[in-house]
Amino acid sequence: MAGIEVPRDLDAVLDAAWAAARKVPGYLVEDEARLLGTIAACVPAIGAIVEIGSFKGKSTVMLAKVAAHYGLGSIVAIDPHNSPELLDHKADPAASSYKDFLRNIETAGVTDQVEPHRAYSKDVATVWNQPIRFLWIDGDHTYEGAKTDFDGFISHVSPYGVVALHDALNVFSGPIRVFVEDMLRSSRFGAAGFCHSIAWSQFRPEDGERFHAQRAALERVAAPLIPFVEDDEELHGLTKIRFKLKRSRVPRKAISPLKWASFLDDNGS
């Protein structure tokens, strides 16, 4: 793979994209948003940018601003907008985040840069037929949900594309299990890492074995988290303390665009 080119103006583009995205309600922190923008701008693969789980559009706006600047095409934003975790269906059985989502992407000026699919990812997956350069999974965080999202689209991810999952270091079973079991333990993936609570890896079906040592080292600190979160239940007392102690061993600091690019080029060393 040729060296990854980092646009000279990327830092400024990320600043502007975050200035718009930060105004949107959601659970994406700045370091995570900047990583998403970096991946979108720099990943050396062909295809679409697909977002599973949009809620009110925070990451959608971040990705769309970057994509608009670099001419990367529309963000495919898949979400039924009826999350039982994020919406109060007891107070309003018809509660939906869709109107807020549309309003927020309009306010950010990226309506024409977003292709919304008000649907479940499994339904979109059955008719999907395009290559994907960046698959961003932030939908149902149960194991069944995250696994369905991953399995539904991984066959379309282009070589050298990137798959990333949100909340892999929070108390949810899906993102961390999929990351460890389907990515870190697979020779089809290359360099991998965490940023805050995002887990990501580059799809390298031809030479992923070159990155085995790097993935294995990350697996050794990530896999011990799985028993704590497999029931998707809130943690308390000593169990919560033990989880946080083990999580503290996972490297998850912010990474600059140049360092991220070199990480992919240098076998993750």
C-alpha positions in Angstrom: 0.0 0.0 0.0 1.3 3.4 -0.9 1.8 5.9 1.9 -1.3 7.6 3.1 -1.7 11.2 2.1 -2.8 13.6 4.8 -4.3 16.8 3.3 -2.3 19.9 4.4 -5.5 21.7 5.4 -7.0 18.8 7.4 -6.6 20.3 10.8 -8.5 23.4 9.8 -11.2 21.3 8.1 -11.6 19.2 11.3 -11.8 22.4 13.3 -14.6 23.8 11.1 -16.4 20.4 11.0 -16.3 20.1 14.8 -17.5 23.7 15.3 -20.7 22.6 13.5 -21.0 19.1 14.9 -20.5 20.2 18.6 -23.8 22.1 18.4 -25.8 18.9 17.7 -27.0 16.8 20.7 -25.3 13.5 21.0 -22.6 11.4 22.7 -19.6 12.0 20.5 -16.7 13.8 22.1 -14.3 16.0 20.2 -11.4 13.5 20.0 -13.7 10.9 18.6 -15.2 13.3 16.1 -11.8 14.4 14.9 -10.8 10.7 14.4 -13.9 10.1 12.3 -13.1 13.1 10.2 -9.5 11.9 9.8 -10.6 8.5 8.7 -13.1 9.9 6.2 -10.5 12.2 4.7 -7.5 9.9 4.7 -8.6 6.3 4.3 -7.0 4.9 1.1 -10.0 3.0 -0.2 -12.8 3.5 -2.6 -16.5 3.6 -1.9 -19.1 5.2 0.3 -19.0 6.4 3.9 -21.7 4.5 5.8 -23.0 5.5 9.2 -25.2 3.1 11.1 -26.8 4.9 14.0 -27.3 8.7 13.4 -29.6 9.7 16.3 -29.8 13.6 16.0 -26.9 13.9 13.5 -23.7 14.7 15.5 -21.4 12.3 13.8 -23.3 12.8 10.5 -22.6 16.5 10.5 -18.9 15.9 11.3 -18.5 13.4 8.5 -20.5 15.4 6.0 -18.6 18.6 6.6 -15.3 16.7 5.9 -16.8 14.8 2.9 -18.1 18.0 1.4 -14.7 19.7 1.6 -12.9 16.9 -0.1 -15.5 15.8 -2.5 -16.0 12.4 -1.0 -19.7 11.9 -1.8 -22.7 11.7 0.4 -22.8 10.2 3.9 -25.2 7.2 3.9 -26.9 7.7 7.3 -28.9 4.6 8.4 -31.2 4.8 11.4 -34.8 4.0 12.1 -34.8 6.9 14.6 -36.8 5.0 17.2 -34.1 4.0 19.7 -35.6 2.7 23.0 -32.4 3.7 24.8 -32.3 7.3 23.6 -36.0 8.2 23.4 -38.8 8.2 26.0 -41.4 5.9 24.4 -43.3 5.7 27.7 -44.2 9.4 27.5 -44.6 9.3 23.7 -44.9 5.9 22.0 -44.3 7.5 18.6 -41.1 9.3 19.8 -38.6 9.8 17.0 -35.3 11.6 16.5 -35.8 11.9 12.7 -37.2 15.5 12.7 -34.3 16.7 14.9 -31.9 14.9 12.7 -33.2 16.6 9.5 -33.3 20.0 11.2 -29.7 19.6 12.5 -28.2 18.6 9.1 -30.1 21.5 7.5 -28.8 23.9 10.1 -25.3 22.7 9.5 -25.7 23.2 5.8 -25.1 19.5 4.8 -28.5 18.3 3.8 -27.3 17.7 0.2 -24.3 15.8 1.6 -26.4 13.3 3.5 -28.4 10.3 2.1 -30.7 9.4 5.0 -32.2 5.9 5.3 -34.9 5.8 7.9 -34.6 2.0 8.3 -32.9 -0.8 10.2 -29.4 -1.6 8.9 -30.4 -5.2 8.4 -33.0 -4.1 5.9 -30.6 -1.7 4.0 -28.0 -4.5 4.0 -30.2 -6.8 2.0 -30.2 -4.4 -1.0 -26.8 -2.8 -0.6 -24.4 -3.2 -3.6 -21.8 -0.5 -3.3 -18.2 -0.7 -2.0 -17.6 1.0 1.4 -14.5 3.0 2.3 -15.5 3.7 5.9 -18.1 1.8 7.9 -19.0 3.6 11.1 -21.1 1.5 13.5 -23.0 3.3 16.2 -26.4 1.7 16.3 -27.8 -1.0 18.6 -25.0 -1.7 21.1 -26.2 -5.2 22.1 -24.1 -8.1 20.8 -26.9 -9.1 18.4 -27.3 -5.6 17.2 -23.6 -4.8 16.6 -22.9 -8.2 15.1 -25.9 -7.7 12.7 -24.5 -4.3 11.6 -21.0 -5.7 11.1 -22.1 -8.9 9.3 -24.5 -7.0 7.1 -21.9 -4.7 5.5 -18.4 -6.2 6.0 -18.5 -8.0 2.7 -18.8 -4.6 1.0 -15.9 -2.9 2.8 -13.1 -2.2 0.3 -9.5 -3.4 0.9 -7.7 -0.7 3.0 -11.1 0.6 4.2 -11.8 1.1 7.9 -14.4 -0.2 10.2 -15.0 1.7 13.5 -17.4 1.0 16.4 -18.6 3.5 19.0 -18.9 2.8 22.8 -16.5 -0.1 22.7 -15.1 0.9 26.1 -18.5 1.6 27.7 -20.8 -1.0 29.3 -22.2 -2.5 26.2 -21.6 -6.0 25.0 -21.8 -5.5 21.2 -19.0 -3.1 20.1 -16.2 -4.7 22.2 -17.1 -8.3 21.3 -17.3 -7.5 17.6 -14.1 -5.6 17.8 -12.2 -8.4 19.6 -13.8 -11.5 18.1 -14.3 -10.4 14.5 -11.6 -7.8 14.0 -8.6 -8.2 16.4 -8.7 -12.0 16.0 -9.0 -11.9 12.2 -6.0 -11.9 9.9 -8.2 -10.0 7.4 -7.6 -6.8 9.5 -4.5 -4.7 9.9 -3.7 -1.9 12.3 -6.2 -1.3 15.0 -6.7 1.0 18.0 -9.0 2.9 20.3 -9.7 6.6 20.6 -11.7 7.5 23.7 -14.5 4.9 23.2 -14.1 4.3 19.5 -12.5 1.0 18.4 -11.3 1.0 14.8 -9.3 -1.3 12.4 -8.2 -1.2 8.8 -9.5 -4.0 6.5 -6.5 -5.7 5.0 -7.8 -9.0 3.6 -4.6 -9.7 1.6 -1.9 -8.9 4.2 -3.5 -8.5 7.6 -1.3 -11.2 9.0 1.5 -8.7 9.0 -0.3 -6.9 11.8 -0.9 -10.0 14.0 1.5 -8.9 16.8 -0.1 -5.5 17.0 -3.6 -6.8 17.0 -2.7 -9.5 19.6 -1.2 -6.9 21.9 -4.4 -4.9 21.8 -6.6 -8.0 22.3 -4.7 -8.8 25.5 -6.0 -5.6 27.1 -9.4 -5.4 25.4 -10.7 -9.0 25.7 -10.7 -8.9 29.6 -13.5 -6.3 29.4 -16.0 -8.6 27.7 -17.0 -10.6 30.8 -18.0 -7.4 32.6 -20.3 -6.2 29.8 -21.8 -9.4 28.3 -25.1 -8.9 30.1 -25.5 -5.2 29.1 -26.2 -4.4 32.7 -25.1 -1.3 34.7 -22.1 -2.1 36.9 -21.9 -1.3 40.6 -19.5 -1.4 43.5 -16.3 -3.5 43.2 -17.4 -4.9 39.8 -17.5 -1.4 38.5 -14.1 -0.6 40.0 -12.5 -3.7 38.5 -14.0 -2.9 35.1 -12.5 0.6 35.2 -9.1 -0.7 36.3 -9.0 -3.1 33.4 -10.2 -0.4 31.0 -7.4 1.9 32.2 -4.9 -0.6 30.6 -6.4 0.0 27.2 -4.5 2.7 25.2 -7.1 5.2 24.0 -5.6 8.6 23.8 -6.4 11.0 20.9 -4.3 10.5 17.8 -3.2 13.1 15.3 -3.9 12.7 11.6 -0.2 12.3 10.8 0.3 9.7 13.5 -2.8 7.8 12.4 -1.6 7.7 8.9 1.9 6.5 9.9 0.3 3.9 12.2 -1.4 2.3 9.2 1.8 2.5 7.1 4.1 1.0 9.7 2.4 -2.2 10.7 1.0 -0.5 13.8 4.5 -0.5 15.4 
